[in-house]
Amino acid sequence: RQRPRRAAGPRLNAGGRRPVTASMRSPRALAALALLTLIWGYSWVLAKQALDYSAPFTLGLLRSLVSTFALFGVLAATGRSLAPRALWKTGGIGLVQSGLFMVFQTWALVEGGAGRTSVLIFTMPIWTLLLGRLFLSERVRGAQWVAAASALTGLVIFIAPWNMESSLLSKLLGLGAALCWAIGTVLVKRWRAALAADLLSLTAWQMAAGTLLLVAVVVAVPEAPTRWTWTFAAILAFVALVSTAFGWVLWLRVLRELPAWQASLSVLGVPVVANLSSRVALGETVAPVELAGMLLIGAGLAFMSFLNWRAQRRAEVVTAG
């Protein structure tokens, strides 16, 4: 005889309590996400200030070099293996996602403001979505097209290629950095099986490959010598050790503890912190048309986060049933 189906609902553990799901994890993970958003947001201001002491490519090299040593130090201190997995694939990802990204990011800061550059670079999720459609055959559903259309429309308004008085080069460089980040993300997905390893180790080796590219750029492009002061040393320590090395460790913690939709909130928060900080610390202002573009970009990213949240909720309901 067929047994009656039990109504769908949350399963209970042996103690009669509902198990902890990804959306119910420790508030410490949310605190880590908030801290990371503040660190990454304010680091744009410090990186802009660092350019008063160092040429852009030299600054990128110093930041990458210090971060690389710090990440390998964390690996050694925690007893993790220092051996790379899929060295050539890891190196290729590092050249794009760490090396070229740092080149475009720092160069964009020379030509434009910290807040504007952060907005452009954090359009990365949109480019990852579209590149995943092209190269990973990932489906882009109807609602996701709406999010992408909002962000891309805002991007065109924000860049304003028809306005010859705006810093078009800076905006194109920021967009180039976002594309490098997205390409690296797609490559990680594509080569996931070969790259199966500790994410911290993968990050360290990517950073090492990017550092080699930056060495080549600094050798090829003559720049003014760095003006070493205690202020510059303190800024470099923050952007290299706190923002990059510690920031990546914190990001890995966030990814492990929180669902994707919550982790993606940093994509929304970092440009907000960067723009507010640059306005206070650097006196940067935003034109009304740029503000309109930023709002459309933010709306697209926020809608994408909502879609990720809804997908996560549906997955939890299916699992509970």
MARDODO-120519 format. One record per residue (C-alpha): x, y, z. Coordinates in steps of 0.05 Angstrom, whole numbers, plus 5000, padded with zeros to 4 digits. Example, Ala and Ser with C-alpha at 12.3 -4.5 7.8 and 13.67 -1.06 7.14 Angstrom:
! residues 2
524649105156527349795143
! end
This chain:
! residues 321
500050005000502750694982504751115042501851815046506852365028509052795085508153545076514453885053517954255108524654355141528053715164530053655236536453365263537052835317535953355372529453595341532654245318532854535248539754435218544055045203543755215129548255675089543556255101543556145176551156135187554856495241554057255244561557285246561557135171556957725159561558145202567457905160563658105097562258805125569558885145571958655077567259155043570159725085577359505072576559414997572560054992577460505028583460184995581560554931582861214966589560974993591660704925590161374894594261724949599961244939600861504868603562144898609661744919610361204866609461124792603360684774606760054748611960064803606360144854602759554824609059134826610559314899603359164919603358494883610258294908608758424981602058074975605157464943610257374998604757475050600256945019605856445014607556605086600456435106600955785068607355595103604855805172598555385165602154775141599054775071602854505011606755024972606754604908602454884852597054494814596554554738602155064737601055304666593555404674594555734741599956184711595456374653589756564700594656964743597357354683590257594667586757624735592657884776597758184728593758534674588358704725593459064768596359424708589559684684587059834754593060254775593560604708586160784712587261104780592561554749587761804696581361844737578161834806578161274856570661244863569261234789574460694777571560254831564660294799567360054732571559494760565859214802561659114739565558454737559358014753555858254690561758094646562557414680555257264665555957444591562757104582560056484616554456474565559456504508565056044532561855594585555055494552551755744617544555944609542656664619535356684638530357234622530957594688538557574685538157924617534258484651539758564704545158564650541259064607540559544667547959504684550259574612545660164599548360494662555360344639554360704572551361304608557061304660562661254608559161764562563661654502560262244467562862724521569862934499571063294565570562654607576562214624574961684572581761344578580961234653574060934643576460464588582260244632577460104690573059714643579159324619580759144691573658894702574158464639580858164662577557984729571657674693576057284644580057004702573656794736571156434674577856084665577655844737570755544723572955244657579154914687575954744754577654004751585054124736585554674788582454274845586754514902586754964963583855634941589056014981594655634946591355784879590956524896598156544919600756234854596256684812599057284848606157034835604756974760601857674760607957934796612457664740608358034688608858674729616458594733616658554657612259184651616559584700622959384663619859564595616660224616621460734647618361084708620461594759623661304822619261174883619461704938619961285001616961595063613661315125606961525098608061145033610560535071604260535114599760605053603460045017602859595078595359705081593859605007598559005000597858645067591058845092587058975028590158454982593157885024588657925085582758125041583457494999583857055061577557405088574157325021575456575022572456545092566256915067565456455007565955845053560956105105555756485064551556325003553456654937547957184940550357445007557657434987555957834924553358404967560558644972560258784898554959304915558059564978565259684956563860224904559260574953564660595006569760794954565561374928563761634997571061575020573861914958568862474965571162605037578562465031580062684960574563184946572062794885565262974858560462604812556762934754549262824751549762404688555161964720550761884782544961654737549561134705552060904773544860814798543060394737549359964746547759874819540559694803542859154755547758864805542558894861537458534817542658004802543857904877536357834886536157294832541856924866538056974933531656704901535456124869538655964936531955964971528955494919534855024927533855015003526454864994527954284947533254014995528454075054523053715016
! end
